Amino acid sequence: MIVLDAGPSRFQLRAAALIRAGDHVLVHSPAGENIWSLPGGRVEFGESAAETLAREIREELSRAAAIGPLRCLIENYFTLDGRDVHELCLIHDAALTEPLRFHETEIVHRCRDGATDLEFRWVHAATPALDAIGLYPAPLRQLIGALPDALLHVVHRDTV
């Protein structure tokens, strides 16, 4: 994976999939942690963001996916476990070739990713619902429902 650790700081390149079911989007979180984000993962060296998403979706959801265009680039700065992180997150449209069960409030899929158990659920794509679950990176809470057709580049620094 493309990660650079420099003392107390880290740089990482992540790809994320914007997977929709009507007016809902698929999100995931480590089990029991309530830290929700779009499905995806860190890009491996020599792998495109689209290839990363196809691999991650296959590994985590046991499905193939049609990966669409790059819709948004978020430069995200945050602190995790005492470490300052600078993350570039490349967000692509994606569609599963086999639908995932839909339910508005329940966990619809679980998997093990390395040492982490992940939970997946659908959430309404409106800002209040995304705020309620605390979707990260935070700018996505306002952007998901209004992404322009052209690439959007956002720089965000978390103050938490």
C-alpha positions in Angstrom: 0.0 0.0 0.0 1.1 3.5 -0.6 1.9 4.8 2.9 4.8 7.0 4.0 5.5 7.3 7.7 7.7 10.2 8.7 8.1 10.2 12.5 4.8 11.1 14.0 3.2 11.9 10.6 1.8 9.7 7.9 0.9 10.1 4.2 -1.5 7.7 2.6 -3.3 7.3 -0.8 -6.8 5.9 -0.5 -9.5 5.1 -3.1 -13.2 5.1 -2.1 -16.3 3.9 -4.0 -19.5 5.9 -4.2 -22.0 3.0 -4.5 -25.6 4.0 -4.6 -29.0 2.2 -4.2 -31.6 4.8 -5.1 -31.2 7.7 -2.7 -28.8 5.7 -0.4 -25.1 5.2 -0.4 -23.1 2.3 1.0 -20.8 3.0 3.9 -18.6 0.8 6.1 -17.0 1.0 9.6 -14.8 -1.2 11.7 -17.3 -3.2 13.8 -18.4 -1.4 16.9 -16.4 1.7 16.2 -19.0 3.9 14.5 -16.4 5.5 12.2 -18.2 5.4 8.8 -16.6 6.0 5.4 -17.1 5.0 1.8 -15.9 1.5 1.0 -12.4 1.3 -0.4 -8.9 1.1 0.8 -5.3 2.1 0.4 -3.9 2.0 -3.1 -1.1 -0.5 -3.7 2.1 0.5 -5.6 1.5 0.2 -9.3 -2.2 -0.1 -9.0 -4.7 2.6 -10.2 -7.4 3.9 -7.9 -10.0 2.1 -10.1 -8.0 -1.2 -9.8 -7.8 -0.7 -6.0 -11.6 -0.3 -5.8 -12.3 -3.4 -7.9 -9.9 -5.4 -5.7 -11.3 -4.0 -2.4 -14.9 -4.6 -3.4 -14.1 -8.1 -4.5 -12.3 -8.9 -1.2 -14.8 -7.2 1.1 -18.1 -7.7 -0.6 -17.4 -10.8 -2.7 -18.7 -9.1 -5.8 -17.4 -7.6 -9.0 -18.0 -3.9 -9.6 -18.0 -1.5 -12.6 -15.8 1.3 -11.6 -16.9 4.7 -13.0 -15.2 8.0 -13.3 -13.2 9.8 -10.6 -15.7 12.3 -9.1 -13.9 13.9 -6.2 -10.4 14.3 -4.8 -10.2 15.1 -1.1 -7.0 16.1 0.6 -7.8 15.2 4.1 -5.7 16.1 7.2 -6.6 14.4 10.5 -5.2 12.9 13.6 -5.6 9.1 14.3 -4.1 7.3 17.3 -1.9 10.4 18.0 -0.5 10.5 14.5 -1.0 13.4 12.1 -2.3 11.9 8.8 -2.3 13.5 5.3 -4.6 11.4 3.1 -5.4 11.8 -0.6 -8.7 10.2 -1.1 -9.8 9.5 -4.7 -13.5 8.9 -4.9 -15.0 7.1 -7.9 -18.6 6.2 -8.9 -19.0 2.4 -8.7 -21.8 -0.1 -9.3 -22.0 -3.6 -8.0 -22.6 -6.2 -10.7 -24.7 -8.2 -8.1 -26.9 -6.2 -5.8 -26.2 -6.1 -2.1 -29.1 -6.6 0.2 -30.8 -3.3 1.0 -32.2 -2.3 4.4 -32.5 1.3 5.7 -31.3 0.7 9.3 -29.6 -2.7 9.6 -26.0 -3.9 8.9 -26.3 -5.6 5.5 -22.9 -7.2 5.2 -19.9 -8.1 7.4 -16.4 -9.2 6.5 -13.0 -9.6 7.9 -10.3 -7.4 6.4 -6.9 -8.4 7.8 -7.3 -8.0 11.6 -10.4 -5.8 11.3 -14.0 -6.8 11.2 -16.0 -4.5 8.9 -19.7 -3.7 8.9 -21.5 -2.3 5.8 -24.8 -0.5 5.7 -26.9 1.8 3.5 -27.5 5.4 4.6 -29.6 8.1 3.0 -27.4 10.4 0.9 -28.9 13.6 2.4 -26.6 15.7 4.6 -28.6 15.2 7.9 -28.4 11.4 7.6 -24.6 11.6 6.8 -24.1 14.0 9.7 -26.0 11.7 12.0 -23.6 8.8 11.3 -20.5 11.0 11.2 -19.4 10.1 7.7 -15.6 10.7 7.1 -14.1 12.6 5.4 -16.5 15.2 6.8 -16.9 17.3 3.5 -18.6 14.3 1.9 -21.6 14.9 4.2 -22.5 17.9 2.1 -21.0 16.9 -1.2 -22.4 13.4 -1.9 -25.8 14.8 -2.8 -24.4 17.5 -5.0 -21.3 16.3 -6.7 -20.7 18.2 -10.0 -20.1 16.3 -13.2 -16.6 17.5 -13.3 -13.8 16.5 -10.9 -14.0 18.2 -7.5 -10.9 18.8 -5.5 -11.3 19.6 -1.8 -8.7 20.4 0.8 -10.0 19.7 4.4 -8.2 19.9 7.8 -10.0 18.3 10.7 -9.7 20.2 13.9 -10.8 17.3 16.1 
